[in-house]
């Protein structure tokens, strides 16, 4: 809602994991006096809308929230950066380190809101999710790592002003093909396992898709490392972090009832290099 505009009617929204955001809003654009036809129609609309909004709220209330945090993520290293250090690849940078800046702040570290995927894995197999939008632009994808159930459709939208030629390494159903500016290309995850997405037009663009039939929910942490998983069904889960297509940190068991739960201790996804103290 834009700042400075205040609607007299409430709005309700709900978003499920693996689904597009479903937003329900009531509009105040009803003209005429209290006894006009517009007002009578508006009253009927608002009555039905109130029922729908209450059903949405009830549905959302059934989902338990598993809240937690991650630590050590500043020590994760993107494989693209590691490869760029090889002088034989000729991927040079003319930037120089500033001596007045401490070494810990000169180190590259991942942007965890799109690179670190936190997954809740159920003890039972889960159905495929609704189509998921992946944005391709600025030399990267958003997100960079994602965990989905096999068969889930990924929709790659090109937000750059030039074409991309995405492909999945070693996958015959997703070979290199042009995706023009603003275009969308779809691909359904072939099965369980890890799939690497690359781009012939931008060699440094890398994405990883993990197919897991037991996936119940995913979340991406904030800059501070905090995250929340929405779990609809009570039961036993395993919480696992994924980075660059691989598991990072230990797997934590989690039992979920009807109420929100705190995941403790924090998920430690990486250790500092040898000889360096953790912050």
N, C-alpha and C positions, 0 to 999 in steps of 0.2 A: 504494500500500500504506500502510495506516495506521501511524503511528508507534507503536512499542511492540509490534507484531506482526511476527514474523519467520517466514516460511514455510520449511520444510526443503527445499522444491522450488524450482527456478528458474522464472523466467517470461521469455517472449520476446515481443517485439512488433515490428510493422513497419507503416509508414504510407507509402503511395504518394501522389504528387501527384495530386489530383483524385479520390481515393478516401477513403472513411471509414477511420478508424484500425482496423486489424485486430489484435486483441490475443489472444494465446494464453497461457493460464495453467494451471498444474497445481495442483490443490487437494490439501490435506493432510487433508481430512475423510474418512479411511478408518478405520473402526473394526474391532476384532477383532485377534486375535493373528496371528503370522506364518503359521500354517497355516490360517487361517479362509478362508471363501469370499470375504469382503470383501477380504482381503489378496491372494488369487489374482486377483480381478477388477481390483484396483488395480494389480497388477504388469503385467497385460496392457494396461491403460489407459496406464500410464506408459511402457511400451515403445513403443506407437503414438504417444504424445505426444512422446516423445523424437525419433522419426523426423520427425514433423511440424515440430517446433521446429527441427531441423537443416535441413530444406528451406527454412523461412522465413528462417533465418539465411543460407543460401547465396544465396537470392534477393536479400536485402537487400545482400549483399556485392557483387553485380554493379553496383549503382548507384554512380556516381562522385559525389562531392560537390564542387560549385564554391562556394568560400567567398569572400566579399568584404565590403565595407563601403560605406556611402554618406556623402557629405559635403554640406554646404550645405542640408540639409533644413530647418533652422530658418528659412530665408528663403522657404520655400514659403507661399503664402497661399491659404487655402480660399476659393472664390468666394462661399460663403454669407456669410463675414465681410465681403468687399468690398461685397456688396450691402447689408449691414446698415448700412454707413457713410452710405448715401444717406438724408438727413433726410426726403425725400418718402415713404419707405417706412414711417416712423413705428416703426421697430424700435429703440426707445431703451433705453439702459442707464443706471441710476442709480449705477453704480460710478464711483469717481474714482481716478485714478492716485495712487499713494503716492510722494511726491517722494524719499523715502529709498531707494527701489528703483531700481537702474540701468535705463535705458531698454531695454537689450537683454533684460532679464528681464521687462519689462512687455509686450513684443511677443508676440502670439499666434503659436504655431507648431503644426504638425500633430502628431497622435499617430501616428507612423509605423508602429507595429505593426499598424495597421488601415487607414491611409490611403495608404501608399506601397507599391505592388505592384511587385516585381522579377520580370521575366519573362525566360525563356530561350526564344528563338525558333529553331526548327530550320530547316534548308534544305528539309525535306520536310513535307508536310501530315500532321497528326496526327489520330487518331480522337477522337470526342467523349468527354468524361470521364464518370465516374459522377456521380450527383446530388451537389450541393454545398449544404450548409446555410448559410443567411444568417440571422443573428439580428437582429431588429428590436426595439429597446428603448432607452429613455433618450434619445429624440430622434435616434438615429443607427442606422445599420446596421453590422454587423460581418461582413465588412470593408466599408470605404467604397468602395474601388476594387478591382476584380478583373478579371483577364484569363482568359478561358476559350476553348475551341474552340467553334465554332458547333454548335448542337444540344444543348449541355450543359444539363441541367436544374438550375435553381436553386430551392431550397426555402426560402421566406421564413417563418421562425417568429416569431410575435409573442410577445415575452416581457414586454410591458406589460400592465397590468390593464385596458386599454381597447382598443377596436378600432382598427385602422389601415386606411387605404384607399390602398394602393399602386397605382401605375400607371407605365407606361413612356411617356415623352413621345413622342407621334407614332407609337406602336405599337398597332395595332388588336387584337393578340392578348393585350395585357396592359393592360386598362382598369381604372379605379378600381372596387374592390369591397371589401367588408368582410372583414377577417381578424380574427376574435375573439381574445380572450385565450387564449393557448396554441395557437391555430390555426396551420396551415401552408398556405401557398399556393404552388403550383409554376408555374414558367414556364421554357420552353426558349428559349435564346438564338436569335433568329431567323436570324442569319447574321453575316458579318463586319461590323465597324463598331463605333461607340460608342453605347451606349444609356444614357439617364439615367432613373433611377428616382426618383419623387417620391411624396409622401403628401398626400392631401387633408386628412387629420386633423392633420398636422404639417408645415406649409409649409417649415420650415427643414430637414427631413430630405431629404437628397440622397444618391444613390448612383450610381456609374458602372460600367457593365459593358462591357468591350471584348471583342469576338469576333475571334479571330485563328486561322485554320486551321493555322498553323505553331507554335502554342504547345506547348512540350514540358514546361515546369515553371514554377511560380511560388513566390515566397517573400516573407515580410514581415520586415523588419529588426527587430532588438531596439531598445530605447530607446537603446542605444549606437550604433546604426546598423549592426550586424553581421548578416549573413544567410548562408544556405547553401541552394543549389539541388541537388536530387537528380536526376541525369541518368542514365537507364538505358542509353542507346545512345551509344557513341562517335561523334564527328563534329564538324562545325562548327556553332557556335551564335552568336546575337546576343543580347547582354544589354541589356535596355532597362528603364528605370524608368517607371512610370505614376503620375500623381497627378491626381485630379479628372477622370479620363477622358482625360487628355492625356499625351503623351510628355514627360518632363522629363529634361534632361541628355542627353549624347551616347550613341549606341549603341556598345557595345564588342564587338568580335569575340572569340570564345573557342573554342579547339580542345580537345576533351575526348577523352582516351584511356581507359584502364582505371583510372587512378589519380585520386585527388583532386587538384584544381587550385586555385590561388589567383588570384582576379581582381584584377589590378593595372593601373593605379592605382585608388584608390577611385572609385566612381561619384559625380561631382559633379552634383547634381540642381538646384541653383539658386545664383545669385550674390547677394552682398549688395547692398542698394540703393545707388544712386550716392551717393558721399560718405561711405559707411560702410565701415570696414575689416572684413575677415572675421576670425573668431575663430581 
